[in-house]
Amino acid sequence: AITFFATWLLCGAKAIGVAQTPPAEKEKVEEKPTGNPAVDKMLKDGRLAIAEMKRLDESIEDAAVSADIVRLQQVSEKIFARVKEEPAKLPQIRRFMDYYLPTTLKLLNAYDRMDAVGISGSNIDSTKGKVEKMMDTIVQAYDKQLDALFGDPDLPAQGEDAPGQPEAFPQGAAVKVPHIAAV
């Protein structure tokens, strides 16, 4: 038994006929083109954004922020799948793609940089606290965006600019995030 174990350690399980599980490779899903260049670009940009969310989720230690990031990933995937299924809905997510998604990633990246500094200071703590408080509103805005894709945009109060929709990122409003150099 000791000889078997020593051989296994020295030569590896493969050398003595024990099956090894190959190391998990990073998922690299390459989707087939849809035939619609605008939808293909949206899907590509969406995959990049979701990959960045996953990276941020792994990097950010705060459990509540991490849970919100996971929820944002899930809702984003559903938004992209819905538009892929029904390309006519693409104009409805223009603001989401051009504004909400990049702003969310900018806020989360700033949070991640501040978290990585590893010190507590009034500016860092204040800014992180503001981002933490905003996350619920951001998640609600993403949920509303997904919900709007299942409505009829020709009916009143259905599109992206519907009244009563939470403005997590009011356009024109400055979100001040102090620059923290990467450590």
Accessible surface in RSA format (square Angstrom, percent):
REM  Atomic radii and reference values for relative SASA: ProtOr
REM  Chains: A
REM  Algorithm: Lee & Richards
REM  Probe-radius: 1.40
REM  Slices: 20
REM RES _ NUM      All-atoms   Total-Side   Main-Chain    Non-polar    All polar
REM                ABS   REL    ABS   REL    ABS   REL    ABS   REL    ABS   REL
RES ALA A   1   120.74 111.0  66.87 103.2  53.87 122.5  75.31 106.1  45.43 120.3
RES ILE A   2   151.10  86.0 146.71 109.3   4.39  10.6 149.29 107.5   1.81   4.9
RES THR A   3   105.69  75.2 101.46 102.9   4.24  10.1  69.49  93.3  36.20  54.7
RES PHE A   4   115.49  57.8 108.35  67.1   7.14  18.6 113.92  69.1   1.57   4.5
RES PHE A   5   112.45  56.3 112.41  69.6   0.04   0.1 112.45  68.2   0.00   0.0
RES ALA A   6    41.78  38.4  38.93  60.1   2.84   6.5  41.77  58.8   0.00   0.0
RES THR A   7    43.71  31.1  40.73  41.3   2.98   7.1  27.28  36.6  16.42  24.8
RES TRP A   8    94.76  38.0  92.60  44.8   2.15   5.1  90.18  48.1   4.58   7.4
RES LEU A   9   109.26  60.9  80.83  57.8  28.43  71.5  82.91  58.2  26.35  70.9
RES LEU A  10   155.77  86.7 121.62  87.0  34.15  85.8 123.74  86.9  32.03  86.2
RES CYS A  11    76.19  57.6  46.91  52.3  29.27  68.8  11.83  30.0  64.36  69.4
RES GLY A  12    23.23  28.6   0.00   N/A  23.23  28.6  22.49  61.7   0.73   1.6
RES ALA A  13     3.10   2.8   2.35   3.6   0.75   1.7   2.35   3.3   0.75   2.0
RES LYS A  14   164.85  80.4 149.41  91.7  15.44  36.8  93.65  84.3  71.21  75.8
RES ALA A  15    70.00  64.4  27.30  42.1  42.70  97.1  39.96  56.3  30.04  79.6
RES ILE A  16    58.60  33.3  27.30  20.3  31.30  75.4  35.71  25.7  22.89  62.1
RES GLY A  17    70.37  86.8   0.00   N/A  70.37  86.8  36.68 100.7  33.69  75.5
RES VAL A  18    62.62  41.2  57.52  52.1   5.10  12.3  61.68  53.6   0.94   2.5
RES ALA A  19    99.88  91.8  66.98 103.4  32.90  74.8  77.36 108.9  22.51  59.6
RES GLN A  20   101.70  56.9  75.03  54.8  26.67  63.5  22.79  48.5  78.92  59.9
RES THR A  21   128.01  91.0 102.67 104.1  25.34  60.4  68.65  92.2  59.36  89.7
RES PRO A  22   102.93  75.0  89.95  82.0  12.98  47.2  95.97  79.2   6.96  43.3
RES PRO A  23   115.72  84.3 100.62  91.7  15.09  54.9 111.38  92.0   4.34  27.0
RES ALA A  24   108.17  99.5  66.56 102.7  41.60  94.6  75.86 106.8  32.31  85.6
RES GLU A  25   154.80  88.9 128.49  97.2  26.31  62.6  48.32  93.5 106.48  86.9
RES LYS A  26   195.07  95.2 171.67 105.3  23.39  55.7 123.21 110.9  71.86  76.5
RES GLU A  27   157.03  90.2 121.39  91.8  35.64  84.9  54.90 106.2 102.13  83.4
RES LYS A  28   185.61  90.5 154.14  94.6  31.47  74.9  99.84  89.9  85.77  91.4
RES VAL A  29    96.90  63.8  82.49  74.7  14.41  34.7  86.15  74.9  10.75  29.1
RES GLU A  30   140.33  80.6 113.94  86.2  26.39  62.8  59.01 114.1  81.33  66.4
RES GLU A  31    58.73  33.7  40.88  30.9  17.85  42.5  18.22  35.2  40.51  33.1
RES LYS A  32   177.59  86.6 166.67 102.3  10.92  26.0 111.19 100.1  66.40  70.7
RES PRO A  33   110.07  80.2  86.83  79.2  23.24  84.5  90.85  75.0  19.22 119.5
RES THR A  34    53.72  38.2  14.59  14.8  39.13  93.2  23.53  31.6  30.19  45.6
RES GLY A  35    69.82  86.1   0.00   N/A  69.82  86.1  41.10 112.8  28.73  64.3
RES ASN A  36    52.16  36.0  49.92  48.2   2.23   5.4  16.47  39.6  35.68  34.5
RES PRO A  37   109.91  80.1 100.56  91.7   9.36  34.0 104.99  86.7   4.92  30.6
RES ALA A  38    52.92  48.7  40.66  62.7  12.26  27.9  48.21  67.9   4.71  12.5
RES VAL A  39     0.05   0.0   0.05   0.0   0.00   0.0   0.05   0.0   0.00   0.0
RES ASP A  40    38.83  27.2  33.86  33.7   4.97  11.7  24.60  57.9  14.23  14.2
RES LYS A  41   130.46  63.6 125.16  76.8   5.30  12.6 102.16  91.9  28.30  30.1
RES MET A  42     6.60   3.4   3.66   2.4   2.93   7.0   6.19   5.3   0.41   0.5
RES LEU A  43    12.47   6.9  11.08   7.9   1.38   3.5  11.35   8.0   1.12   3.0
RES LYS A  44   118.69  57.9 118.50  72.7   0.19   0.5  61.71  55.5  56.98  60.7
RES ASP A  45    44.40  31.1  40.29  40.1   4.11   9.7  15.02  35.3  29.38  29.3
RES GLY A  46     0.08   0.1   0.00   N/A   0.08   0.1   0.08   0.2   0.00   0.0
RES ARG A  47    76.84  32.3  69.68  35.5   7.17  17.1  46.35  63.4  30.49  18.5
RES LEU A  48   113.01  62.9 107.31  76.8   5.70  14.3 108.02  75.9   4.99  13.4
RES ALA A  49     7.53   6.9   4.54   7.0   2.99   6.8   7.08  10.0   0.45   1.2
RES ILE A  50    16.33   9.3  16.33  12.2   0.00   0.0  16.33  11.8   0.00   0.0
RES ALA A  51    56.89  52.3  47.78  73.7   9.11  20.7  51.27  72.2   5.61  14.9
RES GLU A  52    44.86  25.8  42.17  31.9   2.70   6.4  19.31  37.4  25.55  20.9
RES MET A  53     0.01   0.0   0.01   0.0   0.00   0.0   0.01   0.0   0.00   0.0
RES LYS A  54    94.44  46.1  93.55  57.4   0.89   2.1  52.05  46.8  42.39  45.2
RES ARG A  55   104.78  44.0 100.35  51.2   4.43  10.5  68.30  93.3  36.48  22.1
RES LEU A  56     0.00   0.0   0.00   0.0   0.00   0.0   0.00   0.0   0.00   0.0
RES ASP A  57    31.83  22.3  26.44  26.3   5.39  12.7   0.32   0.8  31.51  31.4
RES GLU A  58   150.79  86.6 113.83  86.1  36.96  88.0  47.84  92.5 102.95  84.1
RES SER A  59    50.12  42.4  27.67  36.9  22.45  51.7  19.01  40.5  31.11  43.6
RES ILE A  60     5.88   3.3   0.00   0.0   5.88  14.2   0.02   0.0   5.86  15.9
RES GLU A  61   158.16  90.8 129.14  97.7  29.02  69.1  49.14  95.1 109.01  89.0
RES ASP A  62    52.91  37.1  41.38  41.2  11.53  27.3  16.04  37.7  36.87  36.8
RES ALA A  63    82.30  75.7  68.26 105.3  14.04  31.9  73.27 103.2   9.03  23.9
RES ALA A  64    69.39  63.8  58.26  89.9  11.12  25.3  66.31  93.4   3.08   8.2
RES VAL A  65     2.37   1.6   2.26   2.0   0.11   0.3   2.32   2.0   0.05   0.1
RES SER A  66    23.70  20.0  23.70  31.6   0.00   0.0   8.71  18.6  14.99  21.0
RES ALA A  67    61.46  56.5  48.59  75.0  12.86  29.3  55.49  78.1   5.96  15.8
RES ASP A  68    26.90  18.8  26.68  26.6   0.22   0.5   0.22   0.5  26.68  26.6
RES ILE A  69     0.00   0.0   0.00   0.0   0.00   0.0   0.00   0.0   0.00   0.0
RES VAL A  70    56.67  37.3  56.67  51.3   0.00   0.0  56.67  49.2   0.00   0.0
RES ARG A  71    84.95  35.7  84.43  43.0   0.52   1.2  31.63  43.2  53.32  32.3
RES LEU A  72     0.00   0.0   0.00   0.0   0.00   0.0   0.00   0.0   0.00   0.0
RES GLN A  73    15.79   8.8  15.79  11.5   0.00   0.0   2.08   4.4  13.71  10.4
RES GLN A  74    80.63  45.1  79.11  57.8   1.52   3.6  23.64  50.3  56.99  43.2
RES VAL A  75     0.07   0.0   0.07   0.1   0.00   0.0   0.07   0.1   0.00   0.0
RES SER A  76     0.04   0.0   0.04   0.1   0.00   0.0   0.04   0.1   0.00   0.0
RES GLU A  77    75.91  43.6  69.61  52.7   6.30  15.0  28.90  55.9  47.01  38.4
RES LYS A  78   109.61  53.5 104.63  64.2   4.98  11.9  64.66  58.2  44.94  47.9
RES ILE A  79     0.00   0.0   0.00   0.0   0.00   0.0   0.00   0.0   0.00   0.0
RES PHE A  80    10.39   5.2  10.39   6.4   0.00   0.0  10.39   6.3   0.00   0.0
RES ALA A  81    58.09  53.4  49.22  76.0   8.87  20.2  54.21  76.3   3.87  10.3
RES ARG A  82    35.62  15.0  32.36  16.5   3.26   7.8   7.15   9.8  28.47  17.3
RES VAL A  83     0.00   0.0   0.00   0.0   0.00   0.0   0.00   0.0   0.00   0.0
RES LYS A  84    86.75  42.3  75.17  46.1  11.58  27.6  42.54  38.3  44.21  47.1
RES GLU A  85   128.12  73.6  94.06  71.2  34.06  81.1  45.83  88.7  82.28  67.2
RES GLU A  86    64.30  36.9  63.41  48.0   0.89   2.1  23.16  44.8  41.14  33.6
RES PRO A  87    55.04  40.1  49.80  45.4   5.23  19.0  50.05  41.3   4.99  31.0
RES ALA A  88    88.08  81.0  58.03  89.6  30.05  68.4  70.25  98.9  17.83  47.2
RES LYS A  89    14.52   7.1  14.11   8.7   0.41   1.0   6.04   5.4   8.48   9.0
RES LEU A  90    35.50  19.8  34.47  24.7   1.03   2.6  34.47  24.2   1.03   2.8
RES PRO A  91    95.60  69.7  82.05  74.8  13.56  49.3  89.01  73.5   6.59  40.9
RES GLN A  92    17.42   9.7  13.90  10.2   3.52   8.4  16.22  34.5   1.20   0.9
RES ILE A  93     0.18   0.1   0.18   0.1   0.00   0.0   0.18   0.1   0.00   0.0
RES ARG A  94   136.04  57.1 129.64  66.1   6.40  15.2  57.69  78.8  78.35  47.5
RES ARG A  95    44.55  18.7  43.16  22.0   1.40   3.3   3.37   4.6  41.19  25.0
RES PHE A  96     0.00   0.0   0.00   0.0   0.00   0.0   0.00   0.0   0.00   0.0
RES MET A  97    30.01  15.5  19.53  12.9  10.48  24.9  19.53  16.6  10.48  13.9
RES ASP A  98   102.41  71.7  76.79  76.4  25.62  60.6  29.30  69.0  73.11  72.9
RES TYR A  99    43.94  20.5  43.27  24.6   0.67   1.8  38.28  28.8   5.66   7.0
RES TYR A 100     1.87   0.9   1.87   1.1   0.00   0.0   0.79   0.6   1.08   1.3
RES LEU A 101     6.34   3.5   6.34   4.5   0.00   0.0   6.34   4.5   0.00   0.0
RES PRO A 102    61.87  45.1  52.78  48.1   9.09  33.1  57.38  47.4   4.49  27.9
RES THR A 103    21.39  15.2  19.39  19.7   2.00   4.8  10.89  14.6  10.50  15.9
RES THR A 104     0.12   0.1   0.09   0.1   0.03   0.1   0.09   0.1   0.03   0.0
RES LEU A 105    27.13  15.1  27.13  19.4   0.00   0.0  27.13  19.1   0.00   0.0
RES LYS A 106   137.00  66.8 129.31  79.3   7.69  18.3  81.18  73.1  55.82  59.5
RES LEU A 107     3.62   2.0   3.62   2.6   0.00   0.0   3.62   2.5   0.00   0.0
RES LEU A 108     0.33   0.2   0.33   0.2   0.00   0.0   0.33   0.2   0.00   0.0
RES ASN A 109    34.41  23.7  34.06  32.9   0.35   0.8   9.73  23.4  24.68  23.9
RES ALA A 110     1.16   1.1   0.56   0.9   0.59   1.4   1.03   1.5   0.12   0.3
RES TYR A 111     2.57   1.2   2.57   1.5   0.00   0.0   0.00   0.0   2.57   3.2
RES ASP A 112    15.39  10.8  15.31  15.2   0.07   0.2   0.15   0.3  15.24  15.2
RES ARG A 113    78.28  32.9  73.45  37.4   4.83  11.5  33.94  46.4  44.34  26.9
RES MET A 114     1.77   0.9   0.18   0.1   1.60   3.8   0.18   0.2   1.60   2.1
RES ASP A 115    40.25  28.2  24.83  24.7  15.42  36.5   4.77  11.2  35.49  35.4
RES ALA A 116    68.00  62.5  38.34  59.2  29.66  67.5  50.41  71.0  17.59  46.6
RES VAL A 117    34.45  22.7  17.18  15.6  17.27  41.6  17.18  14.9  17.27  46.8
RES GLY A 118    66.54  82.1   0.00   N/A  66.54  82.1  34.93  95.9  31.61  70.8
RES ILE A 119   117.06  66.6  99.99  74.5  17.07  41.1 108.66  78.2   8.40  22.8
RES SER A 120    89.54  75.7  57.82  77.2  31.71  73.1  43.58  92.8  45.96  64.4
RES GLY A 121    28.38  35.0   0.00   N/A  28.38  35.0  28.38  77.9   0.00   0.0
RES SER A 122    96.67  81.7  75.56 100.8  21.11  48.6  56.75 120.9  39.92  55.9
RES ASN A 123   109.88  75.8 106.31 102.7   3.57   8.6  16.90  40.7  92.97  89.9
RES ILE A 124    16.39   9.3  16.22  12.1   0.17   0.4  16.22  11.7   0.17   0.5
RES ASP A 125    70.22  49.2  59.41  59.1  10.81  25.6  30.57  72.0  39.65  39.5
RES SER A 126    53.90  45.5  40.17  53.6  13.73  31.6  33.70  71.8  20.20  28.3
RES THR A 127    13.88   9.9  13.80  14.0   0.07   0.2   3.45   4.6  10.43  15.8
RES LYS A 128    40.40  19.7  40.40  24.8   0.00   0.0   9.85   8.9  30.55  32.5
RES GLY A 129    20.91  25.8   0.00   N/A  20.91  25.8  20.23  55.5   0.67   1.5
RES LYS A 130   129.64  63.2 126.70  77.7   2.95   7.0  75.92  68.3  53.72  57.2
RES VAL A 131     2.68   1.8   2.68   2.4   0.00   0.0   2.68   2.3   0.00   0.0
RES GLU A 132    67.61  38.8  54.07  40.9  13.54  32.2  15.90  30.8  51.71  42.2
RES LYS A 133   170.25  83.1 149.12  91.5  21.13  50.3 100.43  90.4  69.82  74.4
RES MET A 134    47.06  24.4  44.20  29.3   2.86   6.8  34.35  29.2  12.70  16.8
RES MET A 135     0.61   0.3   0.61   0.4   0.00   0.0   0.34   0.3   0.27   0.4
RES ASP A 136    91.83  64.3  89.66  89.2   2.17   5.1  22.20  52.2  69.63  69.4
RES THR A 137    51.88  36.9  51.61  52.3   0.27   0.6  23.89  32.1  27.99  42.3
RES ILE A 138     0.49   0.3   0.49   0.4   0.00   0.0   0.49   0.4   0.00   0.0
RES VAL A 139    19.08  12.6  19.08  17.3   0.00   0.0  19.08  16.6   0.00   0.0
RES GLN A 140   100.19  56.0  98.76  72.2   1.42   3.4  28.20  60.0  71.99  54.6
RES ALA A 141     0.10   0.1   0.10   0.1   0.00   0.0   0.10   0.1   0.00   0.0
RES TYR A 142     0.02   0.0   0.02   0.0   0.00   0.0   0.02   0.0   0.00   0.0
RES ASP A 143    46.39  32.5  41.92  41.7   4.46  10.6  22.84  53.8  23.55  23.5
RES LYS A 144    97.13  47.4  93.22  57.2   3.91   9.3  43.66  39.3  53.47  57.0
RES GLN A 145     0.38   0.2   0.38   0.3   0.00   0.0   0.01   0.0   0.38   0.3
RES LEU A 146    27.34  15.2  27.34  19.6   0.00   0.0  27.34  19.2   0.00   0.0
RES ASP A 147   101.08  70.8  93.57  93.1   7.51  17.8  20.95  49.3  80.12  79.9
RES ALA A 148    12.38  11.4   6.95  10.7   5.43  12.3  12.07  17.0   0.30   0.8
RES LEU A 149     0.00   0.0   0.00   0.0   0.00   0.0   0.00   0.0   0.00   0.0
RES PHE A 150   127.21  63.6  95.81  59.3  31.40  81.7  96.81  58.7  30.40  87.0
RES GLY A 151    17.92  22.1   0.00   N/A  17.92  22.1  14.99  41.1   2.93   6.6
RES ASP A 152    64.66  45.3  57.66  57.4   7.00  16.6  23.07  54.3  41.59  41.5
RES PRO A 153    68.69  50.1  47.35  43.2  21.34  77.6  47.44  39.2  21.25 132.1
RES ASP A 154   131.50  92.1  98.95  98.5  32.56  77.0  31.15  73.3 100.35 100.1
RES LEU A 155   100.57  56.0  96.11  68.8   4.46  11.2  96.47  67.8   4.09  11.0
RES PRO A 156   119.51  87.1  98.07  89.4  21.45  78.0 110.70  91.4   8.82  54.8
RES ALA A 157    67.26  61.8  40.98  63.2  26.27  59.8  42.51  59.9  24.75  65.6
RES GLN A 158    56.08  31.4  51.06  37.3   5.02  11.9   2.71   5.8  53.37  40.5
RES GLY A 159    21.55  26.6   0.00   N/A  21.55  26.6  15.67  43.0   5.88  13.2
RES GLU A 160    14.81   8.5   9.47   7.2   5.33  12.7   8.35  16.1   6.46   5.3
RES ASP A 161    96.79  67.8  67.95  67.6  28.83  68.2  40.82  96.1  55.97  55.8
RES ALA A 162    23.22  21.4  12.69  19.6  10.54  24.0  16.79  23.6   6.43  17.0
RES PRO A 163   113.47  82.7  85.82  78.2  27.64 100.5  97.01  80.1  16.46 102.3
RES GLY A 164    75.59  93.2   0.00   N/A  75.59  93.2  43.95 120.6  31.64  70.9
RES GLN A 165    25.44  14.2  11.17   8.2  14.27  34.0  10.48  22.3  14.97  11.4
RES PRO A 166    29.93  21.8  18.66  17.0  11.27  41.0  29.73  24.5   0.20   1.2
RES GLU A 167    82.16  47.2  61.64  46.6  20.52  48.9  45.64  88.3  36.51  29.8
RES ALA A 168     9.99   9.2   0.45   0.7   9.54  21.7   1.82   2.6   8.17  21.6
RES PHE A 169     1.12   0.6   0.20   0.1   0.92   2.4   1.07   0.6   0.05   0.1
RES PRO A 170    62.06  45.2  60.79  55.4   1.28   4.6  61.77  51.0   0.29   1.8
RES GLN A 171   110.43  61.8  81.55  59.6  28.88  68.8  26.71  56.8  83.73  63.5
RES GLY A 172    83.28 102.7   0.00   N/A  83.28 102.7  44.87 123.1  38.42  86.0
RES ALA A 173    49.65  45.7  29.84  46.1  19.81  45.1  39.43  55.5  10.22  27.1
RES ALA A 174    87.23  80.2  49.81  76.9  37.43  85.1  58.24  82.0  28.99  76.8
RES VAL A 175    59.61  39.2  35.37  32.0  24.23  58.4  38.83  33.7  20.78  56.4
RES LYS A 176   181.31  88.5 157.99  96.9  23.31  55.5 105.80  95.2  75.51  80.4
RES VAL A 177    33.47  22.0   7.61   6.9  25.86  62.3   8.09   7.0  25.38  68.8
RES PRO A 178    48.93  35.7  35.80  32.6  13.12  47.7  47.87  39.5   1.06   6.6
RES HIS A 179   152.05  83.1 124.14  86.3  27.91  71.4  94.91  97.8  57.14  66.5
RES ILE A 180    31.13  17.7  29.09  21.7   2.04   4.9  30.99  22.3   0.14   0.4
RES ALA A 181    66.96  61.6  57.57  88.8   9.39  21.4  59.48  83.8   7.48  19.8
RES ALA A 182    92.00  84.6  58.57  90.4  33.43  76.0  61.85  87.1  30.15  79.9
RES VAL A 183   146.37  96.3  78.58  71.1  67.79 163.3 104.38  90.7  41.99 113.9
END  Absolute sums over single chains surface
CHAIN  1 A    11580.8       9194.0       2386.8       7021.9       4558.9
END  Absolute sums over all chains
TOTAL         11580.8       9194.0       2386.8       7021.9       4558.9
